[in-house]
Every structure is written in structure tokens, then in C-alpha cells.
């Protein structure tokens, strides 16, 4: 019947893969991590270990941080880590604490006597 049709919006929650399995937001977090790791490899030499992995492990710390920001999702809210941090900052900034003190006010006993 006319007027009974309600169109339901479609939201698949599937992110588009731009390069390989990565979306735009994931590439936005991974690219700076790779760039910082490359610059770190130019400035800081290898550590004096015989192992190929352990001598270069300090170079991959920026990539690990960017991987956490790109792929971490909160189970309760399904927000990414940057969204969760911004939400927590907004909530924290709204909290106000007001302290009430009675200054120059009569006590209840004095009020009852009047």
C-alpha cells in the first residue's frame, strides 16, 4: 500500500580495501609508522647482537605502535583506538566537580528557633 514502504538504510560495516587488505584509515596509521621506522634505521645503528632480529628490534617499535592504532578495536563499543581516546578525552573534559560549603549560613537549629 501507499505510505507503508519504509526504506531501510544499508550499512554493511565493511571497509573498502585500497591497497591489499588495508583501508584508508589503516594506511593513514601505517604510513607514518613505516616512515619513522625508515628514518630511525638511518639514524640509529644496529644493536651489537649476533641475531638478525634482535639487532634491529628497536627499529620496529614505531611500526608496532602504528599497528596498534590501525587495527585495535574495543570489544564493548567497537571503536578504534583513536576514536576511543578522543571519546574518553571528551567525556573527561565534561566532568565537573562542585564542592558545596556552608559559609556564613545559619545552622538548622538557629533556623528552627526563628
TIGU-737570 format. One record per atom (N, C-alpha, C): x, y, z; residue in one letter; residue number from 1; atom name. Coordinates in Angstrom, 2 decimals. Layout:
REM residues N
X, Y, Z, A, NUM, CA $
...
This chain:
REM residues 114
0.83, -1.19, 0.00, X, 1, N $
0.00, 0.00, 0.00, X, 1, CA $
0.87, 1.24, 0.00, X, 1, C $
0.26, 2.31, -0.45, X, 2, N $
0.96, 3.58, -0.49, X, 2, CA $
1.18, 4.09, 0.94, X, 2, C $
2.38, 4.52, 1.24, X, 3, N $
2.69, 5.04, 2.57, X, 3, CA $
3.20, 3.99, 3.53, X, 3, C $
3.17, 2.74, 3.15, X, 4, N $
3.61, 1.66, 4.03, X, 4, CA $
5.05, 1.24, 3.76, X, 4, C $
5.65, 1.77, 2.70, X, 5, N $
7.01, 1.39, 2.33, X, 5, CA $
8.01, 2.26, 3.08, X, 5, C $
8.88, 1.63, 3.86, X, 6, N $
9.92, 2.34, 4.58, X, 6, CA $
11.26, 1.78, 4.14, X, 6, C $
12.06, 2.61, 3.55, X, 7, N $
13.36, 2.16, 3.05, X, 7, CA $
14.34, 2.04, 4.20, X, 7, C $
14.99, 0.90, 4.32, X, 8, N $
15.96, 0.66, 5.37, X, 8, CA $
17.35, 0.99, 4.83, X, 8, C $
18.09, 1.87, 5.50, X, 9, N $
19.44, 2.19, 5.00, X, 9, CA $
20.37, 0.98, 5.16, X, 9, C $
21.23, 0.81, 4.20, X, 10, N $
22.14, -0.33, 4.19, X, 10, CA $
23.48, 0.10, 4.74, X, 10, C $
23.95, -0.59, 5.77, X, 11, N $
25.25, -0.31, 6.35, X, 11, CA $
25.92, -1.66, 6.60, X, 11, C $
26.84, -2.03, 5.74, X, 12, N $
27.46, -3.35, 5.83, X, 12, CA $
28.64, -3.38, 6.80, X, 12, C $
29.15, -2.20, 7.19, X, 13, N $
30.31, -2.09, 8.08, X, 13, CA $
31.56, -2.76, 7.49, X, 13, C $
31.61, -2.89, 6.19, X, 14, N $
32.77, -3.45, 5.52, X, 14, CA $
33.60, -2.29, 4.99, X, 14, C $
34.87, -2.29, 5.32, X, 15, N $
35.75, -1.22, 4.85, X, 15, CA $
36.31, -1.60, 3.49, X, 15, C $
36.42, -0.62, 2.64, X, 16, N $
36.97, -0.87, 1.32, X, 16, CA $
38.47, -1.11, 1.41, X, 16, C $
38.94, -2.12, 0.69, X, 17, N $
40.37, -2.40, 0.64, X, 17, CA $
40.98, -1.55, -0.46, X, 17, C $
41.92, -0.69, -0.11, X, 18, N $
42.54, 0.21, -1.09, X, 18, CA $
43.80, -0.42, -1.65, X, 18, C $
44.76, -0.71, -0.79, X, 19, N $
46.00, -1.37, -1.21, X, 19, CA $
46.11, -2.66, -0.42, X, 19, C $
45.97, -3.77, -1.10, X, 20, N $
45.98, -5.06, -0.43, X, 20, CA $
44.78, -5.15, 0.51, X, 20, C $
44.98, -5.61, 1.74, X, 21, N $
43.84, -5.70, 2.67, X, 21, CA $
43.64, -4.44, 3.51, X, 21, C $
44.33, -3.35, 3.22, X, 22, N $
44.32, -2.16, 4.06, X, 22, CA $
43.32, -1.13, 3.56, X, 22, C $
42.59, -0.51, 4.50, X, 23, N $
41.67, 0.58, 4.17, X, 23, CA $
42.42, 1.90, 4.28, X, 23, C $
41.70, 3.01, 3.98, X, 24, N $
42.33, 4.33, 4.06, X, 24, CA $
42.77, 4.66, 5.48, X, 24, C $
41.93, 4.35, 6.45, X, 25, N $
42.30, 4.69, 7.83, X, 25, CA $
43.49, 3.87, 8.31, X, 25, C $
43.55, 2.60, 7.91, X, 26, N $
44.69, 1.78, 8.30, X, 26, CA $
45.97, 2.25, 7.61, X, 26, C $
45.87, 2.64, 6.34, X, 27, N $
47.05, 3.17, 5.65, X, 27, CA $
47.48, 4.50, 6.26, X, 27, C $
46.51, 5.28, 6.72, X, 28, N $
46.85, 6.55, 7.37, X, 28, CA $
47.64, 6.36, 8.65, X, 28, C $
47.46, 5.26, 9.34, X, 29, N $
48.24, 4.98, 10.55, X, 29, CA $
49.53, 4.23, 10.25, X, 29, C $
49.52, 3.36, 9.24, X, 30, N $
50.72, 2.56, 8.96, X, 30, CA $
51.80, 3.35, 8.22, X, 30, C $
51.42, 4.28, 7.36, X, 31, N $
52.41, 5.03, 6.59, X, 31, CA $
53.36, 5.84, 7.48, X, 31, C $
52.87, 6.61, 8.46, X, 32, N $
53.83, 7.31, 9.34, X, 32, CA $
54.71, 6.35, 10.14, X, 32, C $
54.16, 5.19, 10.53, X, 33, N $
54.97, 4.22, 11.26, X, 33, CA $
56.12, 3.69, 10.42, X, 33, C $
55.84, 3.43, 9.16, X, 34, N $
56.90, 2.94, 8.25, X, 34, CA $
57.92, 4.04, 7.99, X, 34, C $
57.47, 5.27, 7.81, X, 35, N $
58.39, 6.38, 7.56, X, 35, CA $
59.29, 6.63, 8.77, X, 35, C $
58.71, 6.62, 9.97, X, 36, N $
59.52, 6.83, 11.18, X, 36, CA $
60.50, 5.68, 11.37, X, 36, C $
60.08, 4.46, 11.06, X, 37, N $
60.99, 3.32, 11.17, X, 37, CA $
62.15, 3.45, 10.19, X, 37, C $
61.87, 3.90, 8.98, X, 38, N $
62.93, 4.09, 7.98, X, 38, CA $
63.92, 5.15, 8.43, X, 38, C $
63.41, 6.27, 8.95, X, 39, N $
64.31, 7.32, 9.44, X, 39, CA $
65.09, 6.86, 10.66, X, 39, C $
64.45, 6.08, 11.53, X, 40, N $
65.12, 5.55, 12.70, X, 40, CA $
66.25, 4.60, 12.30, X, 40, C $
66.05, 3.84, 11.24, X, 41, N $
67.09, 2.93, 10.76, X, 41, CA $
68.28, 3.69, 10.19, X, 41, C $
68.02, 4.88, 9.65, X, 42, N $
69.13, 5.69, 9.13, X, 42, CA $
69.94, 6.31, 10.27, X, 42, C $
69.28, 6.72, 11.34, X, 43, N $
69.95, 7.46, 12.41, X, 43, CA $
70.57, 6.57, 13.48, X, 43, C $
69.89, 5.50, 13.84, X, 44, N $
70.35, 4.66, 14.95, X, 44, CA $
70.92, 3.37, 14.37, X, 44, C $
72.14, 3.02, 14.73, X, 45, N $
72.74, 1.79, 14.18, X, 45, CA $
72.14, 0.54, 14.82, X, 45, C $
72.53, -0.59, 14.23, X, 46, N $
72.09, -1.87, 14.77, X, 46, CA $
72.67, -2.08, 16.16, X, 46, C $
71.95, -2.88, 16.95, X, 47, N $
72.45, -3.24, 18.28, X, 47, CA $
73.50, -4.33, 18.15, X, 47, C $
74.44, -4.43, 19.09, X, 48, N $
75.53, -5.40, 18.95, X, 48, CA $
75.12, -6.82, 19.36, X, 48, C $
74.17, -7.40, 18.66, X, 49, N $
73.76, -8.79, 18.86, X, 49, CA $
74.06, -9.57, 17.60, X, 49, C $
74.24, -10.88, 17.75, X, 50, N $
74.50, -11.71, 16.59, X, 50, CA $
73.23, -12.02, 15.81, X, 50, C $
72.11, -11.97, 16.46, X, 51, N $
70.84, -12.30, 15.82, X, 51, CA $
70.39, -11.16, 14.91, X, 51, C $
69.87, -11.52, 13.75, X, 52, N $
69.40, -10.51, 12.81, X, 52, CA $
68.14, -9.82, 13.33, X, 52, C $
67.29, -10.54, 14.04, X, 53, N $
66.04, -9.98, 14.56, X, 53, CA $
66.32, -9.07, 15.76, X, 53, C $
67.09, -9.54, 16.73, X, 54, N $
67.31, -8.78, 17.95, X, 54, CA $
68.23, -7.58, 17.75, X, 54, C $
69.05, -7.58, 16.73, X, 55, N $
69.91, -6.42, 16.49, X, 55, CA $
69.12, -5.25, 15.89, X, 55, C $
67.95, -5.53, 15.30, X, 56, N $
67.15, -4.49, 14.67, X, 56, CA $
65.77, -4.30, 15.33, X, 56, C $
65.59, -4.85, 16.50, X, 57, N $
64.26, -4.84, 17.12, X, 57, CA $
63.79, -3.44, 17.50, X, 57, C $
64.70, -2.55, 17.84, X, 58, N $
64.31, -1.20, 18.24, X, 58, CA $
63.78, -0.39, 17.06, X, 58, C $
64.06, -0.79, 15.83, X, 59, N $
63.55, -0.10, 14.66, X, 59, CA $
62.06, -0.33, 14.47, X, 59, C $
61.54, -1.43, 14.97, X, 60, N $
60.16, -1.80, 14.69, X, 60, CA $
59.16, -1.31, 15.75, X, 60, C $
59.63, -0.58, 16.73, X, 61, N $
58.72, -0.04, 17.75, X, 61, CA $
57.70, 0.93, 17.13, X, 61, C $
58.10, 1.87, 16.24, X, 62, N $
57.08, 2.74, 15.62, X, 62, CA $
56.06, 1.97, 14.78, X, 62, C $
56.49, 0.91, 14.11, X, 63, N $
55.54, 0.10, 13.33, X, 63, CA $
54.56, -0.60, 14.26, X, 63, C $
55.05, -1.11, 15.39, X, 64, N $
54.15, -1.77, 16.33, X, 64, CA $
53.13, -0.79, 16.89, X, 64, C $
53.55, 0.42, 17.20, X, 65, N $
52.61, 1.42, 17.71, X, 65, CA $
51.57, 1.77, 16.64, X, 65, C $
52.01, 1.93, 15.41, X, 66, N $
51.05, 2.25, 14.34, X, 66, CA $
50.13, 1.07, 14.04, X, 66, C $
50.61, -0.16, 14.19, X, 67, N $
49.74, -1.33, 14.02, X, 67, CA $
48.65, -1.37, 15.10, X, 67, C $
49.02, -1.02, 16.32, X, 68, N $
48.02, -0.98, 17.39, X, 68, CA $
46.97, 0.07, 17.09, X, 68, C $
47.39, 1.26, 16.65, X, 69, N $
46.43, 2.30, 16.33, X, 69, CA $
45.57, 1.95, 15.12, X, 69, C $
46.13, 1.20, 14.16, X, 70, N $
45.39, 0.88, 12.94, X, 70, CA $
44.40, -0.26, 13.14, X, 70, C $
44.74, -1.28, 13.94, X, 71, N $
43.93, -2.48, 13.98, X, 71, CA $
43.21, -2.75, 15.29, X, 71, C $
43.50, -2.03, 16.36, X, 72, N $
42.86, -2.30, 17.64, X, 72, CA $
41.41, -1.83, 17.61, X, 72, C $
40.50, -2.66, 18.07, X, 73, N $
39.08, -2.30, 18.23, X, 73, CA $
38.65, -2.70, 19.63, X, 73, C $
37.88, -1.80, 20.27, X, 74, N $
37.35, -2.10, 21.59, X, 74, CA $
36.18, -3.06, 21.44, X, 74, C $
36.14, -4.10, 22.27, X, 75, N $
35.08, -5.10, 22.15, X, 75, CA $
33.71, -4.56, 22.56, X, 75, C $
33.67, -3.69, 23.54, X, 76, N $
32.38, -3.20, 24.03, X, 76, CA $
31.75, -2.19, 23.09, X, 76, C $
32.54, -1.25, 22.59, X, 77, N $
31.99, -0.17, 21.77, X, 77, CA $
32.27, -0.31, 20.29, X, 77, C $
33.15, -1.20, 19.90, X, 78, N $
33.57, -1.41, 18.52, X, 78, CA $
34.18, -0.13, 17.91, X, 78, C $
34.82, 0.68, 18.75, X, 79, N $
35.52, 1.87, 18.29, X, 79, CA $
36.99, 1.54, 18.11, X, 79, C $
37.62, 2.22, 17.15, X, 80, N $
39.06, 2.06, 17.00, X, 80, CA $
39.75, 2.80, 18.14, X, 80, C $
41.03, 2.55, 18.32, X, 81, N $
41.77, 3.15, 19.43, X, 81, CA $
41.78, 4.68, 19.37, X, 81, C $
42.03, 5.31, 18.20, X, 82, N $
41.98, 6.78, 18.18, X, 82, CA $
40.59, 7.33, 18.51, X, 82, C $
39.54, 6.68, 18.02, X, 83, N $
38.18, 7.12, 18.34, X, 83, CA $
37.90, 6.95, 19.83, X, 83, C $
38.38, 5.86, 20.40, X, 84, N $
38.17, 5.61, 21.83, X, 84, CA $
38.89, 6.66, 22.68, X, 84, C $
40.12, 7.03, 22.30, X, 85, N $
40.88, 8.03, 23.03, X, 85, CA $
40.20, 9.39, 22.95, X, 85, C $
39.73, 9.78, 21.76, X, 86, N $
39.06, 11.07, 21.61, X, 86, CA $
37.76, 11.09, 22.41, X, 86, C $
37.02, 9.99, 22.40, X, 87, N $
35.78, 9.92, 23.17, X, 87, CA $
36.06, 10.03, 24.66, X, 87, C $
37.08, 9.35, 25.15, X, 88, N $
37.43, 9.44, 26.57, X, 88, CA $
37.86, 10.85, 26.96, X, 88, C $
38.59, 11.54, 26.08, X, 89, N $
39.00, 12.91, 26.36, X, 89, CA $
37.79, 13.83, 26.42, X, 89, C $
36.85, 13.64, 25.50, X, 90, N $
35.64, 14.48, 25.52, X, 90, CA $
34.82, 14.23, 26.78, X, 90, C $
34.68, 12.98, 27.18, X, 91, N $
33.92, 12.67, 28.38, X, 91, CA $
34.62, 13.22, 29.62, X, 91, C $
35.93, 13.07, 29.69, X, 92, N $
36.69, 13.55, 30.84, X, 92, CA $
36.63, 15.07, 30.94, X, 92, C $
36.63, 15.77, 29.82, X, 93, N $
36.61, 17.22, 29.88, X, 93, CA $
35.24, 17.75, 30.30, X, 93, C $
34.19, 16.95, 30.16, X, 94, N $
32.86, 17.39, 30.56, X, 94, CA $
32.60, 17.20, 32.04, X, 94, C $
33.35, 16.38, 32.70, X, 95, N $
33.11, 16.13, 34.12, X, 95, CA $
33.48, 17.35, 34.95, X, 95, C $
32.56, 17.75, 35.79, X, 96, N $
32.81, 18.87, 36.67, X, 96, CA $
32.54, 18.44, 38.10, X, 96, C $
33.33, 18.92, 39.02, X, 97, N $
33.14, 18.63, 40.43, X, 97, CA $
32.88, 19.94, 41.15, X, 97, C $
31.75, 20.02, 41.80, X, 98, N $
31.39, 21.22, 42.54, X, 98, CA $
31.38, 20.87, 44.02, X, 98, C $
32.06, 21.65, 44.78, X, 99, N $
32.11, 21.46, 46.22, X, 99, CA $
31.21, 22.50, 46.88, X, 99, C $
30.36, 22.04, 47.75, X, 100, N $
29.42, 22.92, 48.43, X, 100, CA $
29.90, 23.12, 49.85, X, 100, C $
30.06, 24.38, 50.23, X, 101, N $
30.45, 24.69, 51.61, X, 101, CA $
29.46, 25.70, 52.16, X, 101, C $
29.13, 25.53, 53.40, X, 102, N $
28.27, 26.49, 54.06, X, 102, CA $
29.14, 27.57, 54.69, X, 102, C $
29.08, 28.73, 54.12, X, 103, N $
29.83, 29.86, 54.66, X, 103, CA $
28.82, 30.94, 55.04, X, 103, C $
28.90, 31.39, 56.25, X, 104, N $
28.02, 32.44, 56.77, X, 104, CA $
26.54, 32.05, 56.66, X, 104, C $
26.26, 30.79, 56.85, X, 105, N $
24.88, 30.34, 56.84, X, 105, CA $
24.52, 29.86, 58.24, X, 105, C $
23.30, 30.12, 58.66, X, 106, N $
22.91, 29.67, 60.00, X, 106, CA $
22.73, 28.16, 60.03, X, 106, C $
22.92, 27.58, 61.20, X, 107, N $
22.72, 26.15, 61.34, X, 107, CA $
21.23, 25.85, 61.39, X, 107, C $
20.87, 24.59, 61.28, X, 108, N $
19.47, 24.20, 61.28, X, 108, CA $
18.80, 24.52, 62.62, X, 108, C $
19.54, 24.43, 63.65, X, 109, N $
18.97, 24.74, 64.98, X, 109, CA $
18.60, 26.21, 65.08, X, 109, C $
19.41, 27.09, 64.50, X, 110, N $
19.10, 28.51, 64.51, X, 110, CA $
17.90, 28.83, 63.63, X, 110, C $
17.75, 28.11, 62.55, X, 111, N $
16.60, 28.32, 61.66, X, 111, CA $
15.33, 27.88, 62.34, X, 111, C $
15.36, 26.76, 63.08, X, 112, N $
14.17, 26.24, 63.77, X, 112, CA $
13.74, 27.17, 64.90, X, 112, C $
14.63, 27.88, 65.52, X, 113, N $
14.31, 28.77, 66.62, X, 113, CA $
13.53, 30.00, 66.13, X, 113, C $
13.69, 30.37, 64.90, X, 114, N $
13.02, 31.59, 64.38, X, 114, CA $
11.61, 31.37, 64.18, X, 114, C $
